Amino acid sequence: MKASVIIRFILLGLLWAGLVAWIIIGTPRFTLYTAFVIVASAIIIFVPVYKKYVKNAKK
């Protein structure tokens, strides 16, 4: 992988982690729904990026 792709992954991961921390701090209780939202957001964000930059780069 190129260095620019790695930097994009790191920046996106840090931004996502910050937003997840904001969600966790802002909720009075950590529920199953909160966990679902966090996992769903990770899938929505990271799977397409992985497919675009990692999976297609191997072909």
All heavy atoms as TSV, in Angstrom:
chain	resi	resn	atom	element	x	y	z
A	1	MET	N	N	0.831	-1.175	0.000
A	1	MET	CA	C	0.000	0.000	0.000
A	1	MET	C	C	0.878	1.241	0.000
A	1	MET	O	O	1.958	1.238	0.577
A	1	MET	CB	C	-0.887	0.029	1.241
A	1	MET	CG	C	-2.146	-0.752	1.107
A	1	MET	SD	S	-3.415	-0.423	2.342
A	1	MET	CE	C	-2.591	-0.555	3.865
A	2	LYS	N	N	0.357	2.257	-0.609
A	2	LYS	CA	C	1.067	3.525	-0.627
A	2	LYS	C	C	0.960	4.214	0.727
A	2	LYS	O	O	0.051	3.945	1.512
A	2	LYS	CB	C	0.465	4.441	-1.684
A	2	LYS	CG	C	0.641	3.955	-3.097
A	2	LYS	CD	C	0.023	4.955	-4.047
A	2	LYS	CE	C	0.137	4.490	-5.476
A	2	LYS	NZ	N	-0.495	5.420	-6.415
A	3	ALA	N	N	1.885	5.124	0.955
A	3	ALA	CA	C	1.881	5.863	2.218
A	3	ALA	C	C	0.643	6.744	2.329
A	3	ALA	O	O	0.099	6.927	3.430
A	3	ALA	CB	C	3.137	6.711	2.328
A	4	SER	N	N	0.167	7.274	1.212
A	4	SER	CA	C	-1.016	8.137	1.258
A	4	SER	C	C	-2.260	7.357	1.680
A	4	SER	O	O	-3.116	7.882	2.397
A	4	SER	CB	C	-1.245	8.794	-0.099
A	4	SER	OG	O	-1.495	7.819	-1.092
A	5	VAL	N	N	-2.347	6.110	1.276
A	5	VAL	CA	C	-3.494	5.283	1.663
A	5	VAL	C	C	-3.436	4.971	3.155
A	5	VAL	O	O	-4.458	5.007	3.854
A	5	VAL	CB	C	-3.533	3.987	0.824
A	5	VAL	CG1	C	-4.609	3.045	1.323
A	5	VAL	CG2	C	-3.729	4.309	-0.639
A	6	ILE	N	N	-2.265	4.697	3.655
A	6	ILE	CA	C	-2.099	4.424	5.083
A	6	ILE	C	C	-2.458	5.656	5.905
A	6	ILE	O	O	-3.138	5.553	6.936
A	6	ILE	CB	C	-0.663	3.955	5.370
A	6	ILE	CG1	C	-0.420	2.613	4.689
A	6	ILE	CG2	C	-0.401	3.857	6.872
A	6	ILE	CD1	C	1.008	2.151	4.721
A	7	ILE	N	N	-2.044	6.823	5.448
A	7	ILE	CA	C	-2.370	8.061	6.151
A	7	ILE	C	C	-3.876	8.299	6.137
A	7	ILE	O	O	-4.460	8.723	7.137
A	7	ILE	CB	C	-1.600	9.247	5.534
A	7	ILE	CG1	C	-0.111	9.103	5.838
A	7	ILE	CG2	C	-2.122	10.578	6.056
A	7	ILE	CD1	C	0.773	10.077	5.119
A	8	ARG	N	N	-4.539	7.994	5.024
A	8	ARG	CA	C	-5.994	8.139	4.956
A	8	ARG	C	C	-6.678	7.220	5.958
A	8	ARG	O	O	-7.628	7.623	6.637
A	8	ARG	CB	C	-6.501	7.820	3.552
A	8	ARG	CG	C	-6.196	8.878	2.555
A	8	ARG	CD	C	-6.711	8.465	1.190
A	8	ARG	NE	N	-6.077	9.281	0.165
A	8	ARG	CZ	C	-6.031	8.973	-1.103
A	8	ARG	NH1	N	-6.561	7.853	-1.545
A	8	ARG	NH2	N	-5.452	9.778	-1.972
A	9	PHE	N	N	-6.222	5.975	6.036
A	9	PHE	CA	C	-6.793	5.040	7.001
A	9	PHE	C	C	-6.600	5.541	8.429
A	9	PHE	O	O	-7.512	5.465	9.252
A	9	PHE	CB	C	-6.156	3.654	6.864
A	9	PHE	CG	C	-6.847	2.771	5.877
A	9	PHE	CD1	C	-6.181	2.337	4.744
A	9	PHE	CD2	C	-8.144	2.350	6.078
A	9	PHE	CE1	C	-6.803	1.501	3.827
A	9	PHE	CE2	C	-8.779	1.517	5.183
A	9	PHE	CZ	C	-8.106	1.094	4.049
A	10	ILE	N	N	-5.429	6.039	8.735
A	10	ILE	CA	C	-5.149	6.527	10.081
A	10	ILE	C	C	-6.018	7.729	10.416
A	10	ILE	O	O	-6.617	7.789	11.499
A	10	ILE	CB	C	-3.651	6.858	10.234
A	10	ILE	CG1	C	-2.832	5.567	10.202
A	10	ILE	CG2	C	-3.376	7.632	11.522
A	10	ILE	CD1	C	-1.339	5.784	10.130
A	11	LEU	N	N	-6.109	8.688	9.506
A	11	LEU	CA	C	-6.924	9.867	9.765
A	11	LEU	C	C	-8.404	9.510	9.899
A	11	LEU	O	O	-9.095	10.017	10.796
A	11	LEU	CB	C	-6.730	10.906	8.657
A	11	LEU	CG	C	-5.385	11.615	8.638
A	11	LEU	CD1	C	-5.283	12.537	7.447
A	11	LEU	CD2	C	-5.193	12.383	9.928
A	12	LEU	N	N	-8.883	8.649	9.033
A	12	LEU	CA	C	-10.272	8.224	9.114
A	12	LEU	C	C	-10.539	7.468	10.407
A	12	LEU	O	O	-11.565	7.668	11.072
A	12	LEU	CB	C	-10.627	7.363	7.903
A	12	LEU	CG	C	-12.088	6.989	7.735
A	12	LEU	CD1	C	-12.942	8.229	7.559
A	12	LEU	CD2	C	-12.239	6.084	6.524
A	13	GLY	N	N	-9.604	6.615	10.799
A	13	GLY	CA	C	-9.742	5.872	12.045
A	13	GLY	C	C	-9.736	6.777	13.267
A	13	GLY	O	O	-10.517	6.583	14.203
A	14	LEU	N	N	-8.870	7.765	13.264
A	14	LEU	CA	C	-8.837	8.704	14.385
A	14	LEU	C	C	-10.113	9.530	14.468
A	14	LEU	O	O	-10.647	9.762	15.564
A	14	LEU	CB	C	-7.617	9.624	14.276
A	14	LEU	CG	C	-6.269	8.981	14.542
A	14	LEU	CD1	C	-5.147	9.972	14.248
A	14	LEU	CD2	C	-6.183	8.488	15.969
A	15	LEU	N	N	-10.614	9.978	13.331
A	15	LEU	CA	C	-11.860	10.731	13.309
A	15	LEU	C	C	-13.014	9.870	13.803
A	15	LEU	O	O	-13.826	10.308	14.627
A	15	LEU	CB	C	-12.142	11.246	11.898
A	15	LEU	CG	C	-13.426	12.035	11.720
A	15	LEU	CD1	C	-13.393	13.307	12.557
A	15	LEU	CD2	C	-13.635	12.383	10.260
A	16	TRP	N	N	-13.078	8.626	13.324
A	16	TRP	CA	C	-14.134	7.714	13.759
A	16	TRP	C	C	-14.019	7.429	15.257
A	16	TRP	O	O	-15.018	7.420	15.970
A	16	TRP	CB	C	-14.063	6.416	12.951
A	16	TRP	CG	C	-15.095	5.430	13.346
A	16	TRP	CD1	C	-16.402	5.403	12.984
A	16	TRP	CD2	C	-14.896	4.315	14.220
A	16	TRP	NE1	N	-17.030	4.338	13.576
A	16	TRP	CE2	C	-16.134	3.650	14.333
A	16	TRP	CE3	C	-13.802	3.815	14.901
A	16	TRP	CZ2	C	-16.283	2.520	15.112
A	16	TRP	CZ3	C	-13.962	2.679	15.678
A	16	TRP	CH2	C	-15.198	2.055	15.774
A	17	ALA	N	N	-12.821	7.189	15.741
A	17	ALA	CA	C	-12.619	6.914	17.168
A	17	ALA	C	C	-13.022	8.115	18.023
A	17	ALA	O	O	-13.608	7.957	19.103
A	17	ALA	CB	C	-11.167	6.533	17.439
A	18	GLY	N	N	-12.739	9.310	17.543
A	18	GLY	CA	C	-13.156	10.508	18.272
A	18	GLY	C	C	-14.665	10.643	18.338
A	18	GLY	O	O	-15.223	10.988	19.390
A	19	LEU	N	N	-15.324	10.356	17.231
A	19	LEU	CA	C	-16.781	10.420	17.237
A	19	LEU	C	C	-17.394	9.335	18.116
A	19	LEU	O	O	-18.387	9.573	18.801
A	19	LEU	CB	C	-17.314	10.315	15.807
A	19	LEU	CG	C	-17.018	11.521	14.921
A	19	LEU	CD1	C	-17.437	11.244	13.485
A	19	LEU	CD2	C	-17.711	12.755	15.444
A	20	VAL	N	N	-16.793	8.152	18.122
A	20	VAL	CA	C	-17.269	7.078	19.000
A	20	VAL	C	C	-17.079	7.472	20.460
A	20	VAL	O	O	-17.969	7.254	21.297
A	20	VAL	CB	C	-16.551	5.752	18.680
A	20	VAL	CG1	C	-16.782	4.720	19.766
A	20	VAL	CG2	C	-17.017	5.222	17.339
A	21	ALA	N	N	-15.947	8.070	20.782
A	21	ALA	CA	C	-15.710	8.525	22.156
A	21	ALA	C	C	-16.743	9.582	22.547
A	21	ALA	O	O	-17.247	9.576	23.679
A	21	ALA	CB	C	-14.296	9.077	22.287
A	22	TRP	N	N	-17.070	10.452	21.618
A	22	TRP	CA	C	-18.067	11.493	21.871
A	22	TRP	C	C	-19.439	10.864	22.141
A	22	TRP	O	O	-20.167	11.298	23.034
A	22	TRP	CB	C	-18.112	12.431	20.682
A	22	TRP	CG	C	-18.971	13.643	20.854
A	22	TRP	CD1	C	-19.309	14.272	22.017
A	22	TRP	CD2	C	-19.585	14.387	19.807
A	22	TRP	NE1	N	-20.098	15.348	21.752
A	22	TRP	CE2	C	-20.282	15.449	20.404
A	22	TRP	CE3	C	-19.606	14.264	18.428
A	22	TRP	CZ2	C	-20.996	16.369	19.662
A	22	TRP	CZ3	C	-20.313	15.193	17.702
A	22	TRP	CH2	C	-20.993	16.230	18.301
A	23	ILE	N	N	-19.791	9.836	21.381
A	23	ILE	CA	C	-21.061	9.138	21.591
A	23	ILE	C	C	-21.071	8.463	22.963
A	23	ILE	O	O	-22.052	8.553	23.707
A	23	ILE	CB	C	-21.307	8.092	20.483
A	23	ILE	CG1	C	-21.614	8.780	19.159
A	23	ILE	CG2	C	-22.443	7.153	20.862
A	23	ILE	CD1	C	-21.672	7.829	17.977
A	24	ILE	N	N	-19.983	7.790	23.309
A	24	ILE	CA	C	-19.926	7.065	24.582
A	24	ILE	C	C	-19.966	8.029	25.767
A	24	ILE	O	O	-20.661	7.779	26.762
A	24	ILE	CB	C	-18.684	6.163	24.632
A	24	ILE	CG1	C	-18.833	5.025	23.626
A	24	ILE	CG2	C	-18.460	5.614	26.034
A	24	ILE	CD1	C	-17.597	4.173	23.473
A	25	ILE	N	N	-19.247	9.126	25.670
A	25	ILE	CA	C	-19.242	10.109	26.762
A	25	ILE	C	C	-20.592	10.804	26.879
A	25	ILE	O	O	-21.060	11.086	27.979
A	25	ILE	CB	C	-18.109	11.135	26.545
A	25	ILE	CG1	C	-16.752	10.452	26.724
A	25	ILE	CG2	C	-18.237	12.318	27.489
A	25	ILE	CD1	C	-15.580	11.299	26.302
A	26	GLY	N	N	-21.240	11.058	25.747
A	26	GLY	CA	C	-22.490	11.800	25.760
A	26	GLY	C	C	-23.711	11.013	26.165
A	26	GLY	O	O	-24.751	11.590	26.483
A	27	THR	N	N	-23.631	9.697	26.182
A	27	THR	CA	C	-24.793	8.898	26.559
A	27	THR	C	C	-24.744	8.595	28.052
A	27	THR	O	O	-23.689	8.294	28.598
A	27	THR	CB	C	-24.841	7.569	25.787
A	27	THR	OG1	O	-23.637	6.851	26.005
A	27	THR	CG2	C	-25.025	7.799	24.302
A	28	PRO	N	N	-25.888	8.670	28.710
A	28	PRO	CA	C	-25.880	8.387	30.153
A	28	PRO	C	C	-25.646	6.910	30.469
A	28	PRO	O	O	-25.037	6.588	31.482
A	28	PRO	CB	C	-27.282	8.811	30.613
A	28	PRO	CG	C	-28.099	8.904	29.385
A	28	PRO	CD	C	-27.168	9.129	28.234
A	29	ARG	N	N	-26.115	6.001	29.586
A	29	ARG	CA	C	-25.917	4.574	29.785
A	29	ARG	C	C	-25.427	3.971	28.485
A	29	ARG	O	O	-25.833	4.384	27.403
A	29	ARG	CB	C	-27.226	3.872	30.153
A	29	ARG	CG	C	-27.768	4.232	31.494
A	29	ARG	CD	C	-29.017	3.436	31.819
A	29	ARG	NE	N	-29.942	3.476	30.683
A	29	ARG	CZ	C	-30.813	2.529	30.406
A	29	ARG	NH1	N	-30.885	1.463	31.166
A	29	ARG	NH2	N	-31.634	2.636	29.384
A	30	PHE	N	N	-24.568	2.978	28.587
A	30	PHE	CA	C	-24.107	2.259	27.398
A	30	PHE	C	C	-25.045	1.085	27.198
A	30	PHE	O	O	-25.070	0.147	27.996
A	30	PHE	CB	C	-22.666	1.774	27.580
A	30	PHE	CG	C	-22.078	1.214	26.317
A	30	PHE	CD1	C	-21.574	2.059	25.357
A	30	PHE	CD2	C	-22.043	-0.147	26.093
A	30	PHE	CE1	C	-21.034	1.558	24.186
A	30	PHE	CE2	C	-21.510	-0.658	24.934
A	30	PHE	CZ	C	-21.001	0.204	23.976
A	31	THR	N	N	-25.841	1.142	26.128
A	31	THR	CA	C	-26.829	0.103	25.869
A	31	THR	C	C	-26.428	-0.719	24.648
A	31	THR	O	O	-25.457	-0.401	23.956
A	31	THR	CB	C	-28.205	0.733	25.622
A	31	THR	OG1	O	-28.127	1.572	24.476
A	31	THR	CG2	C	-28.666	1.546	26.829
A	32	LEU	N	N	-27.198	-1.745	24.403
A	32	LEU	CA	C	-26.979	-2.577	23.230
A	32	LEU	C	C	-27.191	-1.771	21.951
A	32	LEU	O	O	-26.501	-1.967	20.961
A	32	LEU	CB	C	-27.894	-3.799	23.272
A	32	LEU	CG	C	-27.679	-4.853	22.204
A	32	LEU	CD1	C	-26.272	-5.425	22.300
A	32	LEU	CD2	C	-28.703	-5.961	22.341
A	33	TYR	N	N	-28.129	-0.839	21.978
A	33	TYR	CA	C	-28.376	0.018	20.818
A	33	TYR	C	C	-27.149	0.882	20.512
A	33	TYR	O	O	-26.780	1.059	19.355
A	33	TYR	CB	C	-29.605	0.899	21.059
A	33	TYR	CG	C	-29.889	1.824	19.907
A	33	TYR	CD1	C	-30.430	1.334	18.724
A	33	TYR	CD2	C	-29.601	3.178	19.991
A	33	TYR	CE1	C	-30.678	2.168	17.654
A	33	TYR	CE2	C	-29.848	4.012	18.928
A	33	TYR	CZ	C	-30.387	3.512	17.761
A	33	TYR	OH	O	-30.619	4.345	16.706
A	34	THR	N	N	-26.516	1.406	21.544
A	34	THR	CA	C	-25.309	2.212	21.347
A	34	THR	C	C	-24.202	1.371	20.727
A	34	THR	O	O	-23.497	1.820	19.818
A	34	THR	CB	C	-24.835	2.801	22.687
A	34	THR	OG1	O	-25.918	3.481	23.302
A	34	THR	CG2	C	-23.687	3.767	22.490
A	35	ALA	N	N	-24.035	0.162	21.203
A	35	ALA	CA	C	-23.027	-0.737	20.639
A	35	ALA	C	C	-23.346	-1.055	19.179
A	35	ALA	O	O	-22.445	-1.093	18.335
A	35	ALA	CB	C	-22.950	-2.023	21.448
A	36	PHE	N	N	-24.631	-1.257	18.877
A	36	PHE	CA	C	-25.039	-1.519	17.496
A	36	PHE	C	C	-24.711	-0.336	16.593
A	36	PHE	O	O	-24.215	-0.520	15.474
A	36	PHE	CB	C	-26.534	-1.835	17.434
A	36	PHE	CG	C	-27.054	-1.932	16.028
A	36	PHE	CD1	C	-26.763	-3.036	15.255
A	36	PHE	CD2	C	-27.803	-0.908	15.482
A	36	PHE	CE1	C	-27.221	-3.126	13.946
A	36	PHE	CE2	C	-28.269	-0.983	14.191
A	36	PHE	CZ	C	-27.976	-2.098	13.409
A	37	VAL	N	N	-24.976	0.859	17.050
A	37	VAL	CA	C	-24.687	2.062	16.256
A	37	VAL	C	C	-23.185	2.176	15.992
A	37	VAL	O	O	-22.761	2.509	14.877
A	37	VAL	CB	C	-25.222	3.322	16.972
A	37	VAL	CG1	C	-24.692	4.588	16.331
A	37	VAL	CG2	C	-26.734	3.317	16.972
A	38	ILE	N	N	-22.372	1.875	16.977
A	38	ILE	CA	C	-20.923	1.965	16.812
A	38	ILE	C	C	-20.428	0.926	15.807
A	38	ILE	O	O	-19.645	1.243	14.908
A	38	ILE	CB	C	-20.226	1.817	18.181
A	38	ILE	CG1	C	-20.516	3.042	19.043
A	38	ILE	CG2	C	-18.728	1.619	18.012
A	38	ILE	CD1	C	-20.099	2.901	20.485
A	39	VAL	N	N	-20.892	-0.308	15.931
A	39	VAL	CA	C	-20.465	-1.366	15.008
A	39	VAL	C	C	-20.973	-1.093	13.597
A	39	VAL	O	O	-20.239	-1.257	12.621
A	39	VAL	CB	C	-20.945	-2.750	15.524
A	39	VAL	CG1	C	-20.724	-3.821	14.487
A	39	VAL	CG2	C	-20.231	-3.093	16.811
A	40	ALA	N	N	-22.217	-0.653	13.482
A	40	ALA	CA	C	-22.778	-0.354	12.161
A	40	ALA	C	C	-22.025	0.791	11.490
A	40	ALA	O	O	-21.757	0.748	10.285
A	40	ALA	CB	C	-24.259	-0.016	12.280
A	41	SER	N	N	-21.660	1.808	12.250
A	41	SER	CA	C	-20.922	2.920	11.664
A	41	SER	C	C	-19.535	2.475	11.198
A	41	SER	O	O	-19.043	2.940	10.166
A	41	SER	CB	C	-20.803	4.075	12.654
A	41	SER	OG	O	-19.961	3.732	13.736
A	42	ALA	N	N	-18.907	1.580	11.948
A	42	ALA	CA	C	-17.603	1.069	11.530
A	42	ALA	C	C	-17.721	0.293	10.231
A	42	ALA	O	O	-16.882	0.445	9.329
A	42	ALA	CB	C	-17.010	0.180	12.621
A	43	ILE	N	N	-18.758	-0.512	10.106
A	43	ILE	CA	C	-18.951	-1.279	8.877
A	43	ILE	C	C	-19.225	-0.354	7.705
A	43	ILE	O	O	-18.649	-0.522	6.623
A	43	ILE	CB	C	-20.087	-2.303	9.066
A	43	ILE	CG1	C	-19.651	-3.390	10.043
A	43	ILE	CG2	C	-20.504	-2.905	7.742
A	43	ILE	CD1	C	-20.767	-4.307	10.484
A	44	ILE	N	N	-20.080	0.634	7.918
A	44	ILE	CA	C	-20.432	1.569	6.841
A	44	ILE	C	C	-19.226	2.374	6.392
A	44	ILE	O	O	-19.063	2.661	5.203
A	44	ILE	CB	C	-21.572	2.494	7.298
A	44	ILE	CG1	C	-22.862	1.698	7.435
A	44	ILE	CG2	C	-21.766	3.653	6.345
A	44	ILE	CD1	C	-23.992	2.456	8.101
A	45	ILE	N	N	-18.344	2.716	7.295
A	45	ILE	CA	C	-17.197	3.556	6.950
A	45	ILE	C	C	-16.028	2.743	6.412
A	45	ILE	O	O	-15.453	3.075	5.371
A	45	ILE	CB	C	-16.749	4.379	8.178
A	45	ILE	CG1	C	-17.812	5.411	8.500
A	45	ILE	CG2	C	-15.403	5.040	7.940
A	45	ILE	CD1	C	-17.559	6.158	9.770
A	46	PHE	N	N	-15.650	1.669	7.100
A	46	PHE	CA	C	-14.388	1.015	6.781
A	46	PHE	C	C	-14.467	-0.053	5.697
A	46	PHE	O	O	-13.480	-0.289	5.009
A	46	PHE	CB	C	-13.757	0.435	8.046
A	46	PHE	CG	C	-13.286	1.502	8.992
A	46	PHE	CD1	C	-13.928	1.714	10.204
A	46	PHE	CD2	C	-12.218	2.305	8.664
A	46	PHE	CE1	C	-13.498	2.702	11.066
A	46	PHE	CE2	C	-11.776	3.299	9.520
A	46	PHE	CZ	C	-12.426	3.494	10.726
A	47	VAL	N	N	-15.587	-0.708	5.519
A	47	VAL	CA	C	-15.675	-1.753	4.495
A	47	VAL	C	C	-15.529	-1.187	3.081
A	47	VAL	O	O	-14.739	-1.704	2.292
A	47	VAL	CB	C	-16.962	-2.592	4.662
A	47	VAL	CG1	C	-17.204	-3.488	3.471
A	47	VAL	CG2	C	-16.876	-3.418	5.931
A	48	PRO	N	N	-16.255	-0.124	2.708
A	48	PRO	CA	C	-16.046	0.420	1.353
A	48	PRO	C	C	-14.631	0.955	1.119
A	48	PRO	O	O	-14.076	0.798	0.031
A	48	PRO	CB	C	-17.066	1.553	1.248
A	48	PRO	CG	C	-18.090	1.243	2.253
A	48	PRO	CD	C	-17.384	0.540	3.364
A	49	VAL	N	N	-14.055	1.548	2.149
A	49	VAL	CA	C	-12.689	2.062	2.015
A	49	VAL	C	C	-11.718	0.908	1.831
A	49	VAL	O	O	-10.804	0.971	0.994
A	49	VAL	CB	C	-12.318	2.927	3.240
A	49	VAL	CG1	C	-10.857	3.330	3.196
A	49	VAL	CG2	C	-13.206	4.146	3.309
A	50	TYR	N	N	-11.912	-0.165	2.589
A	50	TYR	CA	C	-11.064	-1.349	2.451
A	50	TYR	C	C	-11.192	-1.937	1.048
A	50	TYR	O	O	-10.200	-2.276	0.412
A	50	TYR	CB	C	-11.442	-2.395	3.497
A	50	TYR	CG	C	-10.740	-3.709	3.311
A	50	TYR	CD1	C	-9.437	-3.882	3.755
A	50	TYR	CD2	C	-11.366	-4.773	2.667
A	50	TYR	CE1	C	-8.778	-5.094	3.580
A	50	TYR	CE2	C	-10.719	-5.975	2.485
A	50	TYR	CZ	C	-9.438	-6.132	2.935
A	50	TYR	OH	O	-8.788	-7.316	2.752
A	51	LYS	N	N	-12.421	-2.055	0.572
A	51	LYS	CA	C	-12.631	-2.621	-0.757
A	51	LYS	C	C	-11.990	-1.765	-1.834
A	51	LYS	O	O	-11.435	-2.285	-2.796
A	51	LYS	CB	C	-14.125	-2.767	-1.044
A	51	LYS	CG	C	-14.760	-3.933	-0.354
A	51	LYS	CD	C	-16.207	-4.067	-0.772
A	51	LYS	CE	C	-16.860	-5.267	-0.148
A	51	LYS	NZ	N	-18.277	-5.380	-0.565
A	52	LYS	N	N	-12.059	-0.452	-1.686
A	52	LYS	CA	C	-11.524	0.435	-2.714
A	52	LYS	C	C	-9.995	0.430	-2.746
A	52	LYS	O	O	-9.397	0.343	-3.816
A	52	LYS	CB	C	-12.017	1.859	-2.488
A	52	LYS	CG	C	-11.546	2.833	-3.537
A	52	LYS	CD	C	-12.122	4.206	-3.337
A	52	LYS	CE	C	-11.644	5.139	-4.426
A	52	LYS	NZ	N	-12.153	6.490	-4.236
A	53	TYR	N	N	-9.375	0.526	-1.583
A	53	TYR	CA	C	-7.930	0.726	-1.563
A	53	TYR	C	C	-7.119	-0.554	-1.371
A	53	TYR	O	O	-6.012	-0.664	-1.872
A	53	TYR	CB	C	-7.548	1.730	-0.484
A	53	TYR	CG	C	-7.994	3.125	-0.830
A	53	TYR	CD1	C	-8.987	3.763	-0.087
A	53	TYR	CD2	C	-7.449	3.801	-1.894
A	53	TYR	CE1	C	-9.402	5.030	-0.408
A	53	TYR	CE2	C	-7.850	5.077	-2.229
A	53	TYR	CZ	C	-8.838	5.678	-1.470
A	53	TYR	OH	O	-9.247	6.928	-1.798
A	54	VAL	N	N	-7.623	-1.516	-0.636
A	54	VAL	CA	C	-6.828	-2.700	-0.335
A	54	VAL	C	C	-7.169	-3.832	-1.279
A	54	VAL	O	O	-6.282	-4.423	-1.898
A	54	VAL	CB	C	-7.020	-3.127	1.132
A	54	VAL	CG1	C	-6.246	-4.389	1.436
A	54	VAL	CG2	C	-6.598	-2.010	2.076
A	55	LYS	N	N	-8.416	-4.162	-1.401
A	55	LYS	CA	C	-8.810	-5.303	-2.216
A	55	LYS	C	C	-8.541	-5.065	-3.697
A	55	LYS	O	O	-8.044	-5.958	-4.391
A	55	LYS	CB	C	-10.283	-5.614	-1.988
A	55	LYS	CG	C	-10.707	-6.954	-2.482
A	55	LYS	CD	C	-12.124	-7.248	-2.046
A	55	LYS	CE	C	-12.536	-8.630	-2.487
A	55	LYS	NZ	N	-13.905	-8.937	-2.134
A	56	ASN	N	N	-8.840	-3.873	-4.197
A	56	ASN	CA	C	-8.593	-3.574	-5.604
A	56	ASN	C	C	-7.117	-3.383	-5.911
A	56	ASN	O	O	-6.688	-3.557	-7.047
A	56	ASN	CB	C	-9.379	-2.335	-6.027
A	56	ASN	CG	C	-10.868	-2.623	-6.150
A	56	ASN	OD1	O	-11.275	-3.751	-6.271
A	56	ASN	ND2	N	-11.661	-1.568	-6.072
A	57	ALA	N	N	-6.319	-3.014	-4.912
A	57	ALA	CA	C	-4.886	-2.839	-5.145
A	57	ALA	C	C	-4.183	-4.173	-5.350
A	57	ALA	O	O	-3.146	-4.231	-5.989
A	57	ALA	CB	C	-4.273	-2.090	-3.956
A	58	LYS	N	N	-4.766	-5.251	-4.811
A	58	LYS	CA	C	-4.141	-6.563	-4.956
A	58	LYS	C	C	-4.366	-7.162	-6.344
A	58	LYS	O	O	-3.667	-8.065	-6.740
A	58	LYS	CB	C	-4.698	-7.512	-3.898
A	58	LYS	CG	C	-4.253	-7.166	-2.505
A	58	LYS	CD	C	-4.799	-8.126	-1.479
A	58	LYS	CE	C	-4.356	-7.751	-0.081
A	58	LYS	NZ	N	-4.897	-8.644	0.924
A	59	LYS	N	N	-5.373	-6.675	-7.064
A	59	LYS	CA	C	-5.682	-7.244	-8.394
A	59	LYS	C	C	-4.752	-6.753	-9.439
A	59	LYS	O	O	-4.093	-5.869	-9.500
A	59	LYS	CB	C	-7.122	-6.877	-8.788
A	59	LYS	CG	C	-8.122	-7.635	-7.977
A	59	LYS	CD	C	-9.512	-7.327	-8.458
A	59	LYS	CE	C	-10.517	-8.105	-7.648
A	59	LYS	NZ	N	-11.872	-7.847	-8.049
